Amino acid sequence: MTQTAIPYILMRGGTSKGPYFRREDLPEDLDTLSEVLIAAVGSGHALNIDGIGGGAAVTTKVAMLSESMDDWADVDYFFAQVSVEDRLVDYKPTCGNILSGVGPAAIEMGLVTPTEDVTEIRIRAVNTGAHVVAKVQTPGGKLFYEGDSEIAGVPGTSAPIQLNFMGVVGSSTGAFLPTGNLRDAIDGIEVTCMDVAMPVAIARAEDFGLTGYESAEELDANTDFFARMEAIRIAAGEKMGMGDVSKSVTPKFGLLAPARDGGSIAVRYFMPWKTHPTMAVTGAQCLASCALTPGSVSDGLLARPNENPAELVLEHASGTIDVLVDFSNEDGFSLNSAGLVRTARKLADGNVYVPARIWPGQGETP
């Protein structure tokens, strides 16, 4: 046999898409696993022509599921960001959009049995250790994808999946403010380096000579901005204790501006070498937390809500995303949990094939 068949489910999770695997169906060794995922997605070509990726960073993401080794959780979710063209795999971050599909995928794979009309699934994000509760629609004990929930960046409507993120502060660096400062000056730009669900370096759009309302395409075409942003991101990663991040997708980068369409604040989010067409779930939690934090670069850009939990509406490149933040201001800003509503849909299932020379399958050596 010249190819190895690996069972998978192709799912849209939030505004991302990719294959969902059972972890046991893949190689344990991370170097071999990376080669398998690169081959499966087709990394190394702009169109991912020799794999099932979609030629964009939001369509070359991978979820790997297993029964949880954590007493709290039902499912372990191990995430991989595969690059489109560079044949790189990053296991440092997690992805909240792909996480939206973990609950339904776990049911599809038989890892979780539906209960009543709504099934509550406890998920451990292996990459960061975060705990997430997903509430999946299962009327009559059957997984249901149809519904009336609409999210920006996805056509049509689907069944809602409620996500409640806990323990996300310092998920990657161990600190809410990894540099110890509310603001750092890097290359003449004030930046708030924050780690809530995802480490992000956050700045004001106006400080780059931008409005903050540019489209993703306009930003991607602004090579001068990207060059300056990347230099600041790399320096921020060093200050955050993350080492050399020049080849890592974390920390991400975010821009803030006053809202103009009735939301709380306008945001743009970077993946980091391309503008996110919508908004990452993890990034939304970090940007919302920054918006609520006095003394951060968000000062003066919004009227901070007094109620708790606070609902923030982030205006992104394709619409809006709502984040419900449970927080405390008693001893400085502290985050208890953040909740969002996403949707997901099963697109296909079967086997994806990779060359046997890369990996002949479980129990065999190349």
N, C-alpha and C positions, 0 to 999 in steps of 0.2 A: 504494500500500500504506500502511495507517495504522499498522501495527505492524511491529517489527523482530524477527525470530526469531534467537535466540542458542542454540546447542547447549550442553547442560549435562548433568551427572550429579548426581542428588540422592543424597547419601550420609549415612549415620550414621557419624560418626567419634568413637569413644569415647562420651562422654555428651553429645555435641553433634550437630547436624544442619544441613545447608545445601547449597546448590548448589556444585558444583565445575566451573569453566570452564577452557578453554584461554585463556591470557592473550591470544593473538593474535586471539581472537574478540570481544574487548572494546575499547572506546576507549582510546587511549594517555593522553590528557589526563585527569588525576585528577579535575578538576571534573566533566567529562562522565561519567567512570566512576562517580563517586559518585551522580550522578542516575540512571544506568542500574541500579546496584545497589539504590538506594532503591526504584525502580519494580519491579524484579524481586522483591524481598523483600516489598514492600508496606508499607514503613516509613511511619509517620504515622497508623496505626490500631492499636488495642490487639490486634486479632485478625489484623492483616496481611491483611485481607479481600481486598485488591486485589493480592495477590502470593502468593508461595509460602512466606513465612515462617510460623513456627508460633506467633507471639504471645509468645515468650519470648526472652531474650537468648541462650540456648543454641541456638535454632533460627533465628537471623537472622545466621548467620556465613557467610562466603564464602571459598572457596579458589580461587586462580587459578594454574594450573600452566603451566610452559614448560620447554623444554630448558634446562639450566643454563648460565649464562655463567661459572660458577666451574669451574676445572679439576678441583677435588676432587669436585664433585657431579654427579649424573645429572639431577636435577630441581630447578628453582627453584619455591618455594612462596611466593606472595604472598597475605597474609591481609587480610581486611577485616572489622571488626566493625560491622555495621549496627545502629542502634538500633531498638527496636520501634516507638516512637511519635514520636520527636523528629526524624526525617528527618536523622540525622547518620551519618556514616561515619568510623570511626577506623582509620587505617593504621599507627598507632604500635606496637600490640602484635602478638604472634603468638598462636596457639592450638594447644596440644599435642593437645587432643582432635580437633579438625578435622585436625591433622597426621596422626593415626592413619589417616585415610582417604586420605592423599596417595599412599602406595605403591600400593594397589589402584586408585585413580583413574588414576594414571600408566600403569598396565598397561592399564586399560580404554581410555584415550585413545591408546594406541600410543606413548607417550613412552618406555616401558621394555619390553623383551622379557624374559619370564620365563626363568629359568635353573634347571634341575634341580628339586628338591623345595622348596627355600627360595630365594627371590630376595632378595638384599641390595640395597637401593636407598639411595643417598646423596642426602640432601635438604638444600638450603640454604634456610633460612628468610629470605626476602628482607627482611622488616621489621626483623629484629634481627641478621642475619648469622650466626646459629647454624647449626652443622652437626649433622645428625641421621642416624643409620643406622637404617633400618627393615628388619626381616626379615619378609617376607610369605610366607605358605604358598602354594606353587604346585606341588603334587604332579603329576608327569608334565608339568611345564611349563604347567599350566593354573591360573589363579587360582581359589582355593578359599575360600569364605566360611564353610562349615560347620565346627564344631569344638566342643571341650569347655571352652573358656575362658569364664569368667563374670566380669563386672565390675559393681560396685555401681552402680545407677542405670539398668541396661539389662536388660530381661527376656530370659530364655533364655541360650543359649551360642552362641559363634561361634569361628572360627579365631583363634588368638592372633597378634598383631602385636607383635613386640618392638621397642621404641624405645630407642636409646642416644643421649643428648644430650651433645654435646661443645662446648666453647667457649661455655658459657652464662653464665659469670660476667661481670657488667657488660654484659649483652647490650643494655641500653637506655641506661645511664648511663655505662658505661665503668669502673665500680668495683663491687667486691663490697659495700662499705659506702659508698654514695654521699655520705653526710654526713660520712664520716670517723670516725664514732662507732659503738660497739657499741649504745649506747642514746642516745636523745634524749628530752627531756621536752617534750611539746607539750600545752598546755591541761591540765596536771596529770597526764597519762598518759605512762608510759614506753613508748617505741616503738623497735623495731629496724627501721631502714630498710635493706633488703637487695635486691640485684639479682642474682638467679640465675634465668635463663630468663625471669623476669618481675619488674619492680620491684614490691616489696610493702612496705607499712608494716604491721608486725606488733606486736600488743599482747597482753597477758593478758586473757582474758575477765573475770576477777574484778575487774580495775581499772575495768570499766564496770558493775559490779554484776551481771554475768551469770555463769552456771555454765559456759558453753562447750558445754553439751549441748542447748541449745535447738534446736528444729526450724527449718528454713528459714522456715516460715510464721510461727512465733512471733517470729523475728527481724524479718521483713519488717513485722510489725504494730507493732514497737517504734519508733515514729517519733522519740522522744526520742533513742534510741541512734543511729539513722541520722543525725540532725542533728549530733550531737556527733562521730560517726565521720567524717562528710564534712568537717567543719571541720578535723579533725586530718589527714585525708588530703590536703586541699588544702595545708595548711601543710607537710606532709611532702614533697609534690611540689616545693614551692619550695625546701626544704632539700636535696633530692636533685638540684637543678640542672635540674629538668624544666619550670620556668616555671609559668605559670598552667594548672593541670590541671582546672579546674572543669568543662570540657566534654570532658575526655579520660577514657577508661576506665582509664588508668594514671596513677599507680601503683594497684594493687589494694590491698585491705585484708584482713588475716587476724587471727584470734583463736586463742589457744592455751589449753589447759587440760590437766590430767592425764588420761591415758587411763582409761577405766572399763570397757572391753569387751575387754581383753586385747591392745590395740594398744600402740604406742609413745607416742603423744600424741594428744590430741583437738584437732581444728581446725575452724574455720568460715571460709569464704572468701567474699568479696564482689566483685561484678562491675563496678563497685562500688556501684551504686545499688539493687541487689537481692541477696539472699543466693543464692550458688550452690547449686543443689539437690543437687549432689554435690561434685566437686572438679576443678579445672582441672589438667591435666597440668603446665603450666608453673608454676602456683602451688604444686603439690605439691613440685616440686623446690626452690623457694625456702623453703617452710615446713620441709621436711626439713633443708635446709642450716642454717636458723636453729636448729632443734632440736639439731643437732650442734655448734653454735658456742658455746663457753664465753664467758660474759660477756653473752650476748644475753638477751632477755626470756624465753627458754625455761629459763633456770637454775632448777633446783629442780622443774621440771614433769615430768622424766623421768630415768631412769637411762640415761645415754648409753652406747651399745655401744662395746666396745673393738676389735672386729674391723673389718677394712677389706678389701673394701668392706662397708659396714654396710647391713643391711636395716631400713628403718623402715616401720612400719605406721601410717598416718594414719587416725584415726577421724573421718569427716566426717558430714555431715547424713544421708546415705543408706546408709552402710556404711563400707567401708575401701578404701584404695588403698595398694599397696606401692611403695616407692621404694628402689632399690638405689643407694647413693651411694658412689662411689670418691673418697676424700678424703685429705688429709694434714694433720697437726697439727704438723709440724716447725717451721714458722715462722708460727704462727697458723693458723687454719683456712683451707684452700684446697681447692677442689673440682676434681676431675679430670673426672668424668663422672657422669651420673645415668641410670639405666635404669628403664623401666616396661614393663608388658605391657598393651596395650589391644586392642580389637577394632573392626571396622568392617563395614559391610554396604552394598552398593549397593541403593538403594530404587527408583529410577526413572531414566530417561534420555529425551532428546528435545530439544525446544526450549522455552525460556521466552521469553515475548513482552513487549516494552516498547513504549510508544508511539513511533512514528517521529519525532514532534516532539521527543522527548528525544534520540534518536540514530537516524539513518536507516540506520546500518550502516557497515562499513568502506569507505573510499574515497569517502565522500560527506560533504557538509557540510550541517548543518541549515539 
